[in-house]
Amino acid sequence: MASSVSSTSKSKLHSVIAITGATGTMGKATVEELLRKKDKVTHLKLLIRPSKKNRKLVKKWLTYTNVEVIWGDLFDIPKIKQLVFRADIVLHIGGLVSPKADYVPELTLKVNVESVKNLICAITDLNQIDTTRFVYIGSVAQYGSRAIPLHWGGPGDPMLPALYDYYALSKILAERIVAESKLKRWVSLRQSAILSKELLYKGNSPITFHVPLNGVLEWSTIEDTVSLMVAVCKIDVSEEIWGHFFDIGSGSSFRLTNYEFESMLLRALYCPPPEKVFEASWFAHRNFHGIWYWSSDHLNQLVPFRKGITAEEYFINMAKSLPTYFKLAGIIPSGIIKMFMKYVASDRHFGTLGWRKENNETLLKAFFIPGMTNNNWSQALIVPKPDTKDKNYKILDLGYDRWKPFRELSLKDMQSLAIRRGGECLSESMKDGDIKTPLTWKCSVGHVFNTSPTVVALGGHWCPECSPWPTSDMAKKDPLIHDIYMSTHNKEELND
Ligand SMILES: [Zn+2]
């Protein structure tokens, strides 16, 4: 409907915009774009940690009279209050992200969850719950490990972090706090992996090998991401976004298998193809994350943000942007590059070869399918092409018609969803379409909890007391988790 497509490029921005995480990849690019806008923001408030590096980074911004830098961190309550005071909109981009988050799991959990609590408390204390819009940046990691034929997904699919992925767990817990808050207008935008030139300089992490070759990801370019951040700051942004969950992705041509992505990335870096510089057996089989988003096109309809460039063109531009010395990679023998990559994969703590050397049974069991020895390159090619007409995929069955309009959701739908989770919806009444009033639920092991249909049906959250990780025990009791678990596990593992 034309009426739902608002937010034209000419429409006005909110006057007071508050941003956390302004010095990270996404935050920095967002601030710079906002400062470039002709209809400038009247007041841009940024919460920034007072480090030497950050002081240097924001020097340029301080010359703008409409920029207010608040020196403090996400635990500093008075500074957080100063940040959100009279803000029309808060873009909460800050927090710890992967891969750094993988090295400091406990701190990640603390920063990412506490920051949301602190921001919402501050907005509430200042009596701004009706006036301040809150944009939470979630993550594709919240969906966890998914394999064929369940490689398409979106809001409503269960929140199921990969084992030991504390970053994903932190994003799930924090998102739930947002969705259960009393804020009048909030939205969770689940970010995918960001595609930017910076990525070309980050190829030497052992985490590269945690990514299954035949897994998928819908990439989100930094340009599209920034365009979305600016679009949600517009006064006439579609009201339909508030109170919902969406996925950020750059669309059809950016829906790549991880093998395709590696190939394109190496080509951009003037390197030989994956087969020449890696062994297929270095890559994990499961326990990462990544899906192709069926909902990102919907988000683009509601809040047009895509720049329309294809992945192919994007990689060509990335390659062009590299300094000339990168072209030297083309004359380095592939054997030398392979030796270096083997060294990277041999990292004791994070490298898959390092785990084998140390016989780290726990991690090997989590990331590799027992008995799967035919790990060769042909496996990387079995994922169906990113074409929505392709029938080799299955959208998860939530137990009710997940495509029906929200205003038609009924108690019967919620009861069916609870049964699909091996539990029950204990409430005896629900007004059709009332997705905000909490209902009472019981999980498969008998924990009773109250939360809204928005949180459970639209967000995919479930029992707050149960273990958040996908275990064989959970798969036996929760039919929905069973379907996902069995896409990446052997039958024998179900009885472990
Ligand atoms: Zn439970």
Residues whose N, C-alpha, C, O or C-beta is under 5 A from the ligand:
A	BS01	ZN	C443 H447 C463 E465 C466
